[in-house]
Amino acid sequence: MRLFHAPGSPYARIARMAVIELGLEDRVAVTEATLRDPASILLPFNPVGRVPALVLDDGTAITETTPVLMMLDSLVEPARHLLPGPKTPHALAAYGRVLGMLDGIAVWNRELRRPEHERSPGVIALEARRAIRVADELERAVAAGGFAPRDAGFLALVSVFGYCERRHTTFDWRQDRPALAALFDAAQSRPSVARTVPPAGMGSTAPAA
């Protein structure tokens, strides 16, 4: 199997961390691909041109973060699965909340990448408020003991704030959120986290999806 990724993509980083967490490095070859490139090695496998994309041995390409995690989970015993199921609705809700936050930040970043005269102040303000609102909720959840299991929600949380830390410094997510910052900082020594740190960006750049 091959997992296509781009180093700056927070979506693909979730999948890359999952490969390491599940001990699948001997079964899944992680391959870097360029995005928004008509000559990308990704396109023959995934015409959508997005990452993560997991190409199975028979050529089937699984795209988007959650389906990729579902497929990776299927390769290990159920006790090790990363995706929460219906029997753990709170964990499932937490995972979805972080993914929703990441989607909003993607929109915010894409607006900031436009020439200033083409930006929508309304969209930027909306997404900034959304990010603040969700980060405040995540702070409360972490302070109450949430995100302790190293599941998909935890990986998504590390990825979204790792992206903000390195490539979207416009969002000062650490301010007044000590529990969230402490959880993120403690996660940095975890092998799956340390080995997938995104490259630093200049200013704000859009997440590669």
C-alpha positions as CSV (number, residue, x, y, z in Angstrom):
1,M,0.0,0.0,0.0
2,R,1.0,3.6,-0.5
3,L,-0.1,6.6,1.4
4,F,0.4,9.8,-0.5
5,H,0.9,13.0,1.5
6,A,2.2,16.5,1.3
7,P,4.5,17.7,4.2
8,G,2.4,20.8,4.9
9,S,-1.0,19.1,4.9
10,P,-2.6,18.8,8.3
11,Y,-5.1,16.4,6.9
12,A,-2.4,14.1,5.6
13,R,-0.5,14.4,8.8
14,I,-3.3,12.7,10.7
15,A,-3.0,9.7,8.4
16,R,0.8,9.7,8.6
17,M,0.7,9.7,12.4
18,A,-1.9,6.9,12.3
19,V,0.4,4.7,10.2
20,I,3.1,5.1,12.9
21,E,0.7,4.7,15.9
22,L,-0.7,1.5,14.4
23,G,2.7,0.0,13.6
24,L,2.0,-0.2,9.9
25,E,5.2,1.3,8.5
26,D,6.2,-2.1,7.1
27,R,2.9,-2.4,5.2
28,V,2.2,1.2,4.1
29,A,4.8,3.1,2.1
30,V,4.5,6.8,2.7
31,T,5.1,8.8,-0.5
32,E,5.4,12.6,-0.8
33,A,3.4,14.2,-3.7
34,T,3.1,17.7,-5.0
35,L,-0.3,19.3,-5.0
36,R,-2.0,21.6,-7.6
37,D,0.5,20.3,-10.1
38,P,-0.6,18.7,-13.4
39,A,2.5,16.5,-13.3
40,S,2.0,15.3,-9.8
41,I,2.6,11.5,-9.2
42,L,-0.6,11.5,-7.2
43,L,-3.0,12.2,-10.1
44,P,-2.9,8.8,-11.9
45,F,-4.0,7.2,-8.7
46,N,-6.3,10.0,-7.4
47,P,-7.7,12.4,-10.0
48,V,-9.1,14.6,-7.2
49,G,-5.5,15.5,-6.4
50,R,-6.0,15.7,-2.7
51,V,-4.1,14.1,0.2
52,P,-4.2,11.9,2.2
53,A,-4.8,9.2,-0.5
54,L,-4.2,5.6,0.4
55,V,-3.7,3.4,-2.7
56,L,-4.4,-0.3,-2.0
57,D,-2.5,-3.2,-3.5
58,D,-5.3,-3.6,-6.1
59,G,-5.0,0.0,-7.2
60,T,-8.1,1.2,-5.3
61,A,-7.5,4.8,-4.0
62,I,-9.1,5.7,-0.7
63,T,-9.3,9.5,-0.2
64,E,-10.1,11.9,2.6
65,T,-8.9,11.6,6.1
66,T,-11.7,9.6,7.8
67,P,-12.0,6.9,5.1
68,V,-8.2,6.5,5.1
69,L,-8.3,6.0,8.9
70,M,-11.0,3.5,8.5
71,M,-8.9,1.5,6.1
72,L,-5.8,1.7,8.3
73,D,-7.8,0.6,11.4
74,S,-9.0,-2.4,9.4
75,L,-5.4,-3.7,9.2
76,V,-5.1,-4.1,13.0
77,E,-7.1,-5.7,15.7
78,P,-10.1,-3.8,17.0
79,A,-8.6,-3.0,20.4
80,R,-6.0,-0.8,18.6
81,H,-8.4,1.1,16.4
82,L,-8.0,4.9,16.3
83,L,-11.4,6.0,15.1
84,P,-14.1,6.2,17.8
85,G,-17.2,4.2,17.1
86,P,-20.9,4.6,18.0
87,K,-20.3,3.1,21.4
88,T,-18.1,6.1,22.3
89,P,-20.2,9.0,21.1
90,H,-18.3,11.6,23.1
91,A,-15.0,10.7,21.5
92,L,-16.6,10.6,18.1
93,A,-18.1,14.1,18.7
94,A,-14.7,15.4,19.7
95,Y,-13.0,14.0,16.6
96,G,-15.7,15.6,14.4
97,R,-15.3,18.9,16.2
98,V,-11.6,19.1,15.6
99,L,-12.0,18.2,11.9
100,G,-14.6,21.0,11.6
101,M,-12.2,23.4,13.1
102,L,-9.6,22.4,10.6
103,D,-11.9,22.9,7.7
104,G,-12.7,26.4,9.0
105,I,-9.0,27.3,9.3
106,A,-8.5,26.0,5.7
107,V,-11.1,28.6,4.5
108,W,-9.6,31.3,6.7
109,N,-6.1,30.6,5.3
110,R,-7.2,30.5,1.7
111,E,-8.7,34.0,2.1
112,L,-5.5,35.3,3.6
113,R,-3.5,33.9,0.6
114,R,-5.6,36.0,-1.8
115,P,-4.3,39.4,-2.8
116,E,-5.5,41.9,-0.2
117,H,-8.1,43.5,-2.5
118,E,-9.7,40.2,-3.2
119,R,-10.1,39.0,0.4
120,S,-13.4,38.8,2.1
121,P,-13.2,40.5,5.5
122,G,-16.5,38.9,6.4
123,V,-15.3,35.3,5.7
124,I,-12.1,36.0,7.6
125,A,-13.9,37.3,10.6
126,L,-16.4,34.4,10.5
127,E,-13.7,31.8,10.5
128,A,-11.6,33.5,13.1
129,R,-14.6,33.6,15.4
130,R,-15.3,29.9,14.7
131,A,-11.7,28.9,15.4
132,I,-11.7,30.9,18.7
133,R,-15.0,29.4,19.7
134,V,-13.9,25.8,19.0
135,A,-10.5,26.3,20.7
136,D,-12.2,27.6,23.8
137,E,-14.4,24.5,23.9
138,L,-11.4,22.2,23.4
139,E,-9.7,24.0,26.3
140,R,-12.6,23.1,28.5
141,A,-12.7,19.5,27.2
142,V,-9.0,19.0,27.8
143,A,-9.1,20.6,31.3
144,A,-11.9,18.1,32.1
145,G,-9.8,15.1,31.0
146,G,-10.8,14.9,27.4
147,F,-8.4,13.8,24.6
148,A,-6.5,11.6,27.0
149,P,-6.9,8.5,24.8
150,R,-4.4,8.5,21.9
151,D,-7.2,8.1,19.3
152,A,-8.1,9.9,16.0
153,G,-9.4,12.9,17.9
154,F,-6.1,13.3,19.7
155,L,-4.2,13.0,16.4
156,A,-6.5,15.5,14.7
157,L,-6.0,18.0,17.6
158,V,-2.2,17.7,17.5
159,S,-2.3,18.2,13.7
160,V,-4.5,21.2,13.7
161,F,-2.6,23.1,16.3
162,G,0.7,21.9,14.9
163,Y,-0.3,23.5,11.7
164,C,-1.3,26.7,13.4
165,E,2.0,26.7,15.4
166,R,4.2,26.3,12.2
167,R,2.2,27.7,9.3
168,H,-0.7,29.8,10.5
169,T,0.7,32.0,13.2
170,T,-2.1,34.5,12.7
171,F,-4.1,32.4,15.1
172,D,-2.8,32.8,18.7
173,W,-4.4,29.7,19.9
174,R,-2.3,29.3,23.1
175,Q,-3.6,32.5,24.7
176,D,-5.7,31.8,27.8
177,R,-5.7,28.0,26.9
178,P,-3.1,26.5,29.3
179,A,-4.6,23.0,29.3
180,L,-4.7,22.7,25.6
181,A,-1.2,24.1,25.2
182,A,0.1,21.7,27.9
183,L,-1.5,18.7,26.1
184,F,0.0,19.8,22.8
185,D,3.4,20.4,24.2
186,A,3.5,17.0,26.0
187,A,2.5,15.3,22.7
188,Q,5.6,16.6,20.9
189,S,7.9,13.8,22.2
190,R,5.6,11.1,20.9
191,P,7.3,9.4,17.9
192,S,4.3,9.8,15.6
193,V,4.2,13.5,16.3
194,A,7.9,14.2,16.3
195,R,8.4,12.5,13.0
196,T,5.6,14.4,11.1
197,V,6.2,18.0,12.1
198,P,5.2,20.2,9.2
199,P,7.7,22.6,7.6
200,A,7.6,26.1,8.8
201,G,5.6,28.5,6.7
202,M,5.9,32.2,6.0
203,G,2.9,34.0,7.5
204,S,-0.4,32.2,6.8
205,T,-0.7,29.5,4.1
206,A,-3.6,27.4,3.2
207,P,-3.7,23.7,4.4
208,A,-3.1,21.3,1.6
209,A,-6.1,19.1,1.5
